[in-house]
Amino acid sequence: MNLEEIRKYFRENKSYVIKIREKTKDIVYYDGIKIMEIKNKNKYPRINLSPDIFQINEKLIKSVNNNSSGIEKIIKIRNFVEGLFDIKTKFDSNKENIIILNESDKYDSKTKEENLKKILYGLFKNEDINNNFDYIENYRSKGRGYHKEKKVLKYKGNISLEELTKLEYEIVKTFIESEGTGWTKPDVKLYSFREIEISDLKKNKEGKLVLAKGKNEKEIATKGKNEKEITTDNIKNAILEYEKISFEEEKYYQHQFMIHDNINKKCQEFKNIFRFEEEYYTKEGKTASKDKTKRGRIDNIFVDISKDGSASLYLIELKYGTNVLGGKQGIHCHLHDMKDLLSNESKKEKFLNLLKDRINYRIETSIDDINTPNKITNIKDINFYIVIGYSNEEEKEEISNILKEFNGNYSYCKKCNCYKDVIKHYDLPKESKELKEEFKDLDKYCNVKIFLDKTNYQNNEGAKKIEITDKEFEKFDIE
């Protein structure tokens, strides 16, 4: 298979969403979970499996809650997914399998060093583990155009997937419970999955994607039960098990929003829109792959192109439930970031030109099978919509109350049974104004609205699902 064939394969299957980061990397999502990257940086396009579907993180550890059967389930999922790429459960000792230790700025270096030694001593008291790890104080990371000194634990030998999972669990759990030591949760990078050349993939008679050849160019399998299927049923089963442990509502909602058949029915202003799935940082007007240090990514971009080439642009931020309305990723922050972008003529022009070029490139190459013969000649209007999904009337009322509280410096909090400072309580940016004032500020540069979206939320024996309906968005009046 070639690059365009593999892109077409995933786009034809509506279970998947591809986010394109420039021309060199496509990211494949299923249920909002990143499962693969398609890389096209050289003459041999490759796919590599993402670790996101079984990454050991704080949320996963808290959900497993020191339950040995839960840890075994993580191991089972990892083994299952590894099998899709025919990867051995031994890790290459020649590669840099490391744990990057993250320092907190709140403590002096002497305190941090003393506390780190205590943590490591308690964690690696097993003699075999001690023999297999090097502690490097001034490790210089390589690649990606930068060199930075870090403190790392570097693994020296092979380790089984079971041992790796248990070790990762203990490392992250120990650092989570070590608050006040000057060290935060480490980045666990003990494993790196093998890449597969796209030319080694093929469709079988059932239309499923299979691995036709291995790295040594020998046939792994060509027919029958020995074929290594790397997508569809296998990947879905693995993710279904994963979601029983760790289900991220907002990511799942974003995914369903992108694959919903009747999205035009959700808003009267959506006439003939098409989805444009590519990530941008609003803070600088760059594609997300250009600069990973800038905040403010746009969740979804919808475009409506007229026959004369003029386009309406819909920048859409998706939230689900009450958890992320405030804070560093909340509504106020998105409004500030959008204002920073659109109020600066240089950034705005750069962003719109970049967006126009990228959309026209996608139309030219038919990557998305976009049903329009027209390229964008100019962007006539910009719309910024915040859409908040909810599961029931009680949650809707709670969301409405929070949004109303954003229109006052102090308000009564039922949970705390006291009056609260809204900015501090919801951890809003210090420069935050009342929500209606934020809207007025941004409304000078684009059309800005908040909508509420009723969804069907299901929880069947631990398998959670969010279903988007054809019901029209309900506009929320911020006054």
N, C-alpha and C positions, 0 to 999 in steps of 0.2 A: 504494500500500500504506500501511497505518497501522502504528503502533508495535507493537500486539499481533500483527499479521500477520507482521511482520518477526521478532519474537521466536519465534513459532511456527515460522517457516521454518527458523531455525537449530536449534531444539530437535528438530525432526523428523528432521534430518540428524545422525546419531550421530557423524559425524566431528568435529563442533564441540562445544565446551563454552562455555557462557555463564556468566561470573562477574558477579553483580549487585552493584553498589556503590550501595546505597540505591535510591531510586526513580527517580533521574535519569540513571544511566549503567550500561549493560551492556557488558561487555568480551567479545569473541568470540575464542576460542582454537582453533587447529588444531595438533595434535601438540605441545601445550604452548607454542606460539608465539602471542603476541598479534597478531591480524591486523586487528581492527577495534574501534571503539568506537561504541556506539549511544547517542546523547545525547538526553535528553528534558527539557531545561531550559527550553524555551519551547513555544509552540504549533506550532512547526515542528520535529519530531523529525529528527535528522540522524545520518548515519553518516560517520565519517572513518576513512581507512585508517591503520593504525598503522605507524610506521617500523621496528618491532622486527624484521621479517623481513629487513631488509637494513641494519641499523644497523652503522656502522663502530665496532668496539670492539676492545679489546686481544686478546681471544680470536680474533676473526676475522683480525686482522692477523698474529698468530702462526701461524695455520693457513695463511694465504696465503703467508707467509714470503717477502715481496718478490718473489713470482712474478707477472710481468706478466699471464700467462694467468689467474691467480687473480683479479687485480684486474678483468680484463675480464669474468670470470664474474660478479663482483658487479655490474658495470655492466649486464650482460645481464639479471640477475634484477630489478634496479631498473627497467630499461626495460620489462620484461615486466609487472611489477606496476603500474607507472604506467599502462600501456595499459588496465588493467581499469577505471580511473576516467577514461579519456580525458583525462589530464592532459598538458599540454605539457611539454617538457623545458627550458623557460625558467622561471626563478623570479621571482616578483613583487618588483620592486625597492621597492615601497611597503611591503612587510611587513618586519619586523625579522628578517633572516637574520643570526644572530650566532653567534660562538664564545665561550662563557664560559670564561675562564681561571681555573683553580682554584689557589689559593695553599696551600702547606703551612705549618703553624704552627711548623715546626721551625727556620726560618731567619729572620734579621732582615730587615726590609723593604729595606734598602739592597742586601744580597746578592741578594735575590729580584729586585729591579728590574734590576740589572746583568745577571744571568743571563737574565732574560726578554728583554732587548734583544738579547743575543747569539743566543738561540733564534729570535726573530722575524726578525733580520737574515739568519740562515742559511736560514730557511725561505722568506722572501719576497724573495729577491734578484731574482726576475723583475720587471721594471719594470711590466709590465701588471698583475700581481697587486697591486703596491704602489699603483697608481692606483685599484684597485677596492676597497681596504680602508681603513677608518678604525680606528685604535687609540684606544679611549676608556678613559681610566684610571678615571673615576668614573661609569660608566654606571648609571643608575637603572632597574632592570627594572620593568615595568608589569604590572598584572593580578594576579588571584588574591589581591587584598586585601593585598599587601605591596609595599614599595619597598626595594630593597637596592642599595647601591652595589657595583659589580663592575668588574673589568677585562675588556673584551671586544674582539674584533675584529668589526667590523660591515661586512658586504658591501654595497656601494653599487649594484651593478647586476645585470643578468641573468647567469646562468651555465648552461651546458649540464649535463645530468646526468653526462656523462662527465667533464667538467672538475671538477664538484663532487666526484665519487667519488674521483678521483685526489688532489684537494686535501685532502679529509678524511683519506684514507689517510696522506698525508705529515704532516699536522698531528698526528694521534694517534700515529703511529709516532715522530715527532720527540720528543714529550713523554714517551713511554714510555721512550725511550732517554736522556732527560735527567734521570736520577735524581740526587739530590744537589744540584739547582739551586734547590730551594725551590718548584718548580712541579710539580703532578701532572697526570695526564691531563685534558685539557679536555673540557667538555661541548660536543659539536658540535650546534648548532641552526641549521644553514644553510638548512634547508628546512622548509616547512610545507605539508602536503597539503590539497588542497581538500576541503571537506565536501560531502556530498550530502544533499539533503532526502529523507527516506524516501518522501514522496509522489511522488518522481520515479522510484521503483523499481516493477517489476512482475515477474510470473512469465510466462515464455513458454510455448509449447505443450508443451515438454519438461519444464516444471516448474523451469527454471533461473531464477535471479534475474538480471535485466538492468536496465540503466540506460535508462529510457524517454525521459527529457528531460534537457536540459543546463541550465546555470545561466541561460542567456538565454531559457529556457522554450521553445526550439525543439526539435522532435523530432530526436534524434540518430539513432535507428534504431528500427524497430518490428518488423522481421521478418528472417529469413534470416541470411546470413553477416555482416551489418553490425551485428548486435546486440552490445552491450558486456556480456558476461557477467562478473560481478564475483566469483563464488564458484565452488564445486565444482571442476571439472577445472582451470581456469586457476590458481586460487590453490594447489591441491594441487601442480601442476607447478612453480610458482615455489618453494614451500617445499621440495619434494624436491631441487631444485638447491641451495637454501640449506643444507639439512641435510648435503649432501656436504661443505660447507666447515666448517660449525659446528653440531655436534650436542650439545645439552644433555640429558644422560641423565635427570637428575632431573625436569626440566620435562616431558619426554616421558613418563616413568613416571607422573607425577602426572596427566597427561591421560588415559593409558590406564586408570588406576585409576578415573577418573570415568566412563568410557564402557563399562567392562567389563560384559557382560550378566549374569554370574552372580556378582556381588560378594557376595551373601548366602552363597555356598558357601565363601568365603575364611576365615570365622571362625564357630565354633559359636555365639558370642554374638550374631551378626547374625541376627535372626529375620525381621523385615519392615521393614528399614531403607529409607529413601530418602535420596538425596544432596541436600545443601543447599549449593549453591556460592555462597558469599558471604564476602568477606574481612573478618577482624576482627583488630585489634591486641590481643593478650592482655595487653600491658603496661598498657593503660589501659581495656580493655573497650569500645573504640570500633570502629565500622566503619572499614575501612582508608582510606576516602575522607575521613574526618573529620580525621585527624591523621597526616600523612605522616612526622612526626619520630619516632614511637614504634616501637620494635622489637617483634618477636614476632608475626608473622602465623600464623594457623592455615591449614594447607594444605587440609584437607577437614573438613566437618562432616556426619556421618550422624545421622539421627534415627529412632527407633522409637516410634510413638505408639500407645498402647493404646486400647481402646474407651472407657475412662473419661476419656480426655484426658491421662493421665499419660504422660510421655515419658522414654525413655532417650537420653542425649546422648553421642555418640561424637566426640571431638575428635581428629583423626588427623594426625600429622606424618609426612610421607613422605620417606625418604632413598633414595638409590641408590648402591650401591658404598661405597667406603671414604673418598672424598674429603671429605665434609662431616659426619663423625661428631664431629670435634673442631672447634675454632675458634669464631668469633663467631656462627656459625649452626648450631653443633653440638648434640648431645643435651643436654649440661649446660645450655646457654643456654636451650633450650626448657623444660627442667624448672624452671629458676629463674623464667622468665617466667610459666609456668602457676601456680607456687606464689604468686608476687606477686599474680596475679589472684584465685585462689580462696581465699587466706588472708585477704584483705581483704574483709570482709562488704559494705562499701559498693560496691566495684568489682564483686564477684561478683554482687550483686543487680542492679546496673545492667546488667551484661553479660547475665545470664540473661533479664532482662525485655526487653532489646533483641532478643536472639535469638528469644525466644518471639513477640514482635510481628512480627518479620521473617518467620518461618516461617509464622505464621498469615496474614500478608498474602499470601504466595505461594500458600497453600492456597486462600484466598478468591478470588484472581484467576486461579487455575489456570494460572499462568505455567509451572509445571513438569509439568503433567498428573500431579500426585501422586495415587497411588491410595489415598487415605484420605479419608473424610468427616469425620474427627475433627480438631478444632483442639486445640492444646496448652492445657491448663488449668494444669498444673504439671510441673516437671522433677524426676523422682524420683531419678535418679542420673546422675552425670557420669563418663565414662570418657575417659582420655587414653592413646591408643595411639601408639607410635612404630613404624612399619613400615619395614623396610629391605629393599629389593629387591636381588637379586644375580643374576649370570648363570651362574656355574659353581661347582663345589665348592671350587676353590682360592680364589675370592673370598669364599665363605661362611666358610672357615676364617680368612681374614685379618680379616674383619669380627668374627668371634667373638673372635679374639685381642685386637683393639683394645678391644672391650667389656670383656674380662677385665682388660686393663691399666688400665682406668679404676677398678678396685677396688684399686689400690695406688699409693703415692706414688712408688715407684721400681720399675722393671722392666727386664728385659733387652730391648734392641732389636736384632733380627737385622740390620736394614739398616745401623744405625750401628755394630754390633758393640760396644756399650757399654751401661752402665746409664744410664737417663735419668730426669729429673724429668718425670713424666707431665703435670703441669699446664703446664709450659713447652713440652714437646715437642709437645703437641697444641693449644697455644695456648688452653687452657681459661680461663674466667673465674677471676679470682684467688680468688673466694670458693668455688670448687668443692670439694666433698667427694668421697669415693669414691662410685661410681655407686649402690651398694646403699644408701648413706646418703641420697643424693639421693632415691631412690625411697621410702624410709621417710618422709622429710619430706613428700613430695607425697601419699603414700598416705593421709595423714590427711584429705585434702580431696577426693580422687577415686580411682577405680580406675585404676592406671597399669601398663602392660605394654609389653614390647618383643617384636615379632614379626619373623621373617625370611621373605622371600617369594621363592621360586624363579621366575625368569622365563625366557622364551625370548629370547635376544639374537641378532639377526641383523645381519650386515654384508655386504651384497650390492653389490659394485662401488661402495663408498663410500656407499651408501644404507643407513643404520643404522635398525634398528627394535627396539623392546622390546615383547614380547607377554606380557600377563598370562595365566596359566593358571587353571584352576579348582581347582588344588591348594590345600589349606588352608594357612593361615599356620602356621609353626612357632614356638612360643613360646620365647623365649630366657630362660633362668634366669640372673639376674644374680648370684646368690650364688657 
